[in-house]
């Protein structure tokens, strides 16, 4: 175990760790803690993310009234279609998570937590194959010789940390754990939890293998975060020959001085995905396919 691992208290989320991690993240992004708190309502009666969506967000991120590109779409064939959820974990989606200071506003606007659960529920209702592509870091991952900007950030705040691939001590309730409301869907004995991806995309995990072995070639994609892991999964799966529809309000992105990650992703989804759906539309399509 490294000195950093000792310092973080065994990779378990607690108030002191979360507060320190948020401050490091916000400082590294040149966002003050006060400004981020004001933006997402922390300290001002902020409550459950699922009930705090703003109607303004739908207008702000609305599709262009006169698109310049042709419209693409994907039809669900239940025998060939899967729900793939990327990083449905505490560090991304909970106020207790170490990234909440920069993703919380977007998660709240999009009702991301609630919308991901709606997709899980619909998939289980019709017995649609469901896959999780998680993100974990082990002590040896903190010994890399070089990192990109956000890799460096994730490592510095101990995001998704676990003691090892074979050790789940202190995993329960940590930032690497699933959001509590998703556990009944993920731990049902049917959902496939893939090996972890390490940076953004699934090139180094077994998501493609697991889906191909089940005859899947169409994907309904959701999870975190919009312009990073979800977008990277989208690109990789398109290159591998999958049809992919992204559920636009079942993801969210960081808002930092460098830009709005959710908006950046949405622009790219419109340009490359086989479909860009709202959660309600996705759920209706899933049910109609059964």
C-alpha positions as CSV (number, residue, x, y, z in Angstrom):
1,X,0.0,0.0,0.0
2,X,1.3,3.4,-0.9
3,X,1.6,6.4,1.4
4,X,-1.3,7.9,-0.5
5,X,-3.4,4.8,0.1
6,X,-2.7,5.0,3.8
7,X,-3.6,8.6,3.8
8,X,-7.0,8.0,2.1
9,X,-8.1,5.6,4.9
10,X,-8.3,2.4,2.9
11,X,-10.3,3.8,-0.1
12,X,-13.4,4.3,2.0
13,X,-15.5,7.4,1.5
14,X,-16.0,9.5,4.6
15,X,-16.8,13.2,5.2
16,X,-13.2,14.2,5.7
17,X,-12.0,12.4,2.6
18,X,-14.9,13.8,0.5
19,X,-14.3,17.3,1.7
20,X,-10.6,17.2,1.1
21,X,-11.0,15.6,-2.3
22,X,-13.6,18.1,-3.5
23,X,-11.3,21.0,-2.5
24,X,-8.4,19.5,-4.4
25,X,-10.5,18.9,-7.4
26,X,-12.0,22.4,-7.4
27,X,-8.6,24.0,-6.8
28,X,-7.0,22.1,-9.7
29,X,-9.9,23.2,-11.9
30,X,-9.5,26.8,-10.8
31,X,-13.0,26.8,-9.4
32,X,-13.5,28.0,-5.9
33,X,-15.4,25.9,-3.5
34,X,-17.7,28.8,-2.7
35,X,-18.5,29.4,-6.4
36,X,-19.3,25.7,-7.1
37,X,-21.4,25.4,-4.0
38,X,-23.4,28.4,-5.0
39,X,-23.9,27.0,-8.5
40,X,-25.3,23.7,-7.3
41,X,-27.1,24.9,-4.2
42,X,-24.9,23.2,-1.6
43,X,-25.5,24.7,1.8
44,X,-28.8,26.2,0.6
45,X,-31.2,23.4,1.3
46,X,-30.0,21.3,-1.6
47,X,-31.8,18.0,-1.7
48,X,-32.2,14.8,-3.7
49,X,-30.8,15.1,-7.3
50,X,-33.7,13.2,-8.8
51,X,-36.3,15.9,-7.9
52,X,-34.2,19.0,-8.6
53,X,-34.1,19.1,-12.4
54,X,-34.7,22.5,-14.0
55,X,-37.1,23.0,-17.0
56,X,-34.5,25.5,-18.2
57,X,-32.1,22.7,-18.9
58,X,-34.4,21.2,-21.6
59,X,-34.5,24.6,-23.3
60,X,-30.8,25.3,-22.8
61,X,-29.8,22.0,-24.4
62,X,-32.6,21.7,-26.9
63,X,-31.9,20.3,-30.4
64,X,-31.6,22.9,-33.1
65,X,-34.9,23.9,-34.7
66,X,-33.4,23.6,-38.1
67,X,-30.8,20.8,-38.1
68,X,-28.1,20.9,-40.7
69,X,-27.4,17.2,-40.6
70,X,-29.6,14.2,-41.6
71,X,-31.5,12.5,-38.8
72,X,-30.3,9.0,-37.8
73,X,-32.2,6.6,-35.6
74,X,-31.9,3.0,-34.2
75,X,-34.6,0.4,-34.0
76,X,-34.6,-1.9,-31.0
77,X,-34.5,-5.6,-31.7
78,X,-34.8,-7.1,-28.3
79,X,-32.8,-10.2,-29.3
80,X,-29.8,-8.1,-30.3
81,X,-30.0,-5.0,-28.1
82,X,-28.5,-4.4,-24.6
83,X,-28.5,-1.6,-22.1
84,X,-24.9,-0.5,-21.3
85,X,-24.4,1.8,-18.2
86,X,-21.0,3.3,-17.7
87,X,-19.7,4.2,-14.2
88,X,-23.0,4.2,-12.2
89,X,-20.9,4.9,-9.1
90,X,-21.0,7.1,-6.1
91,X,-18.0,9.2,-7.0
92,X,-19.9,10.5,-10.1
93,X,-23.5,10.6,-9.1
94,X,-23.8,11.3,-5.4
95,X,-23.3,14.4,-3.3
96,X,-20.9,12.3,-1.3
97,X,-18.8,11.6,-4.5
98,X,-15.5,13.4,-5.0
99,X,-16.5,15.0,-8.3
100,X,-19.8,16.4,-7.2
101,X,-18.4,19.9,-7.0
102,X,-18.0,20.0,-10.8
103,X,-20.6,17.5,-12.1
104,X,-23.4,18.1,-9.5
105,X,-25.1,21.0,-11.4
106,X,-25.3,18.9,-14.6
107,X,-26.5,15.7,-12.8
108,X,-29.2,17.8,-11.2
109,X,-30.3,19.5,-14.4
110,X,-30.6,16.3,-16.3
111,X,-32.2,14.3,-13.5
112,X,-29.4,11.8,-14.3
113,X,-29.7,9.6,-11.2
114,X,-33.4,9.1,-11.6
115,X,-33.2,8.6,-15.4
116,X,-30.5,5.9,-15.1
117,X,-32.7,4.1,-12.7
118,X,-35.7,4.3,-15.1
119,X,-33.5,2.6,-17.8
120,X,-32.5,-0.1,-15.4
121,X,-36.1,-0.7,-14.4
122,X,-37.3,-0.8,-18.0
123,X,-34.5,-3.2,-19.0
124,X,-35.4,-5.6,-16.2
125,X,-39.1,-5.4,-16.9
126,X,-38.5,-6.7,-20.5
127,X,-35.5,-8.9,-19.6
128,X,-33.2,-6.9,-21.8
129,X,-29.5,-7.8,-21.3
130,X,-27.8,-5.3,-19.1
131,X,-24.0,-4.6,-18.9
132,X,-22.1,-2.4,-16.5
133,X,-18.7,-1.0,-17.6
134,X,-17.2,0.2,-14.2
135,X,-14.2,2.3,-13.4
136,X,-11.8,1.2,-10.7
137,X,-8.3,2.2,-9.7
138,X,-6.0,0.0,-7.7
139,X,-2.7,1.0,-6.0
140,X,-0.6,-0.1,-9.0
141,X,-2.6,2.3,-11.2
142,X,-1.2,5.2,-9.1
143,X,2.3,4.3,-10.3
144,X,1.9,5.2,-14.0
145,X,4.7,7.3,-15.5
146,X,2.5,9.7,-17.3
147,X,-1.1,10.9,-17.2
148,X,-3.5,13.1,-19.1
149,X,-5.2,16.1,-17.5
150,X,-8.2,14.3,-16.1
151,X,-6.3,11.1,-15.3
152,X,-4.1,13.2,-13.1
153,X,-7.1,14.8,-11.5
154,X,-8.9,11.4,-10.9
155,X,-5.8,9.9,-9.3
156,X,-5.1,12.9,-7.1
157,X,-8.6,12.8,-5.6
158,X,-8.5,9.0,-5.2
159,X,-11.5,8.6,-7.5
160,X,-12.9,5.0,-7.8
161,X,-10.1,3.7,-5.6
162,X,-10.1,0.1,-4.4
163,X,-7.4,-1.8,-2.4
164,X,-6.9,-4.3,-5.2
165,X,-8.8,-6.3,-7.8
166,X,-9.2,-9.2,-5.3
167,X,-9.9,-7.1,-2.2
168,X,-13.3,-5.5,-1.5
169,X,-12.5,-4.4,2.0
170,X,-14.2,-1.0,2.6
171,X,-15.8,-1.2,-0.9
172,X,-19.3,-1.0,0.4
173,X,-20.4,2.7,0.4
174,X,-17.1,3.9,-1.0
175,X,-16.8,6.2,-4.0
176,X,-16.2,3.1,-6.2
177,X,-19.4,1.4,-5.1
178,X,-22.7,1.5,-7.1
179,X,-25.3,4.1,-6.2
180,X,-27.5,2.4,-3.6
181,X,-30.7,2.6,-5.6
182,X,-29.1,0.7,-8.5
183,X,-27.9,-2.2,-6.5
184,X,-31.1,-4.2,-6.8
185,X,-30.7,-4.1,-10.6
186,X,-27.0,-4.7,-10.8
187,X,-26.8,-7.4,-8.1
188,X,-29.7,-9.5,-9.5
189,X,-27.6,-12.3,-10.8
190,X,-28.3,-11.4,-14.5
191,X,-26.5,-8.1,-15.0
192,X,-23.0,-8.5,-16.5
193,X,-20.5,-6.4,-14.6
194,X,-17.5,-6.2,-16.9
195,X,-13.9,-5.8,-15.9
196,X,-12.9,-2.2,-15.3
197,X,-12.0,0.3,-17.9
198,X,-9.0,2.4,-16.8
199,X,-9.1,5.7,-18.6
200,X,-12.3,6.5,-20.6
201,X,-13.2,3.9,-23.2
202,X,-13.7,0.1,-23.1
203,X,-10.7,-0.8,-25.2
204,X,-9.0,-2.5,-22.2
205,X,-12.0,-4.2,-20.6
206,X,-14.2,-7.2,-21.7
207,X,-17.4,-5.3,-22.6
208,X,-17.1,-6.1,-26.3
209,X,-16.4,-9.7,-25.7
210,X,-19.3,-10.1,-23.2
211,X,-21.7,-8.5,-25.7
212,X,-20.5,-10.4,-28.8
213,X,-20.7,-13.7,-26.9
214,X,-24.4,-12.9,-26.4
215,X,-25.1,-11.8,-30.0
216,X,-25.5,-8.1,-29.1
217,X,-24.9,-5.6,-31.9
218,X,-27.2,-2.7,-30.7
219,X,-26.6,-0.7,-27.6
220,X,-28.6,1.8,-25.5
221,X,-25.9,3.8,-23.8
222,X,-26.1,5.8,-20.5
223,X,-24.0,6.6,-17.5
224,X,-21.2,8.9,-16.6
225,X,-19.7,11.1,-17.7
226,X,-21.0,12.6,-20.9
227,X,-17.9,13.9,-22.7
228,X,-15.5,11.4,-21.1
229,X,-16.3,7.8,-20.5
230,X,-19.7,7.7,-22.2
231,X,-18.4,9.4,-25.3
232,X,-15.4,7.2,-25.4
233,X,-17.6,4.1,-25.1
234,X,-19.8,5.5,-27.9
235,X,-16.8,5.9,-30.3
236,X,-15.2,2.6,-29.5
237,X,-18.5,0.7,-30.0
238,X,-19.2,2.5,-33.3
239,X,-15.7,1.5,-34.5
240,X,-16.4,-2.1,-33.5
241,X,-19.6,-2.2,-35.6
242,X,-22.3,-1.7,-33.0
243,X,-25.4,0.6,-33.5
244,X,-25.5,2.9,-30.5
245,X,-28.3,5.2,-29.2
246,X,-27.2,7.5,-26.4
247,X,-29.8,8.5,-23.8
248,X,-29.1,12.2,-23.5
249,X,-30.6,12.9,-20.1
250,X,-29.2,9.7,-18.5
251,X,-25.7,11.2,-18.4
252,X,-24.1,14.5,-17.3
253,X,-20.8,16.3,-17.5
254,X,-18.5,18.6,-15.6
255,X,-18.9,22.4,-15.8
256,X,-15.5,24.1,-15.4
257,X,-13.9,27.2,-16.7
258,X,-12.6,25.2,-19.7
259,X,-16.2,24.5,-20.8
260,X,-19.5,22.6,-20.3
261,X,-18.6,19.0,-20.7
262,X,-22.3,18.0,-21.2
263,X,-22.8,20.4,-24.1
264,X,-19.6,19.3,-25.8
265,X,-20.7,15.7,-25.6
266,X,-24.2,16.4,-26.8
267,X,-22.9,18.1,-29.9
268,X,-20.8,15.0,-30.7
269,X,-23.6,12.6,-30.0
270,X,-25.7,14.4,-32.6
271,X,-23.0,14.0,-35.1
272,X,-22.0,10.4,-34.6
273,X,-24.6,8.3,-32.7
274,X,-27.2,6.2,-34.3
275,X,-29.8,7.8,-32.1
276,X,-30.0,10.5,-29.4
277,X,-33.0,9.8,-27.1
278,X,-34.6,11.2,-24.1
279,X,-35.2,8.7,-21.2
280,X,-38.9,8.7,-21.6
281,X,-38.5,7.9,-25.3
282,X,-36.0,5.2,-24.6
283,X,-38.2,3.5,-22.0
284,X,-41.2,3.6,-24.4
285,X,-39.1,2.0,-27.2
286,X,-37.8,-0.6,-24.8
287,X,-41.3,-1.6,-23.7
288,X,-42.6,-1.6,-27.2
289,X,-39.8,-4.0,-28.3
290,X,-40.9,-6.7,-25.9
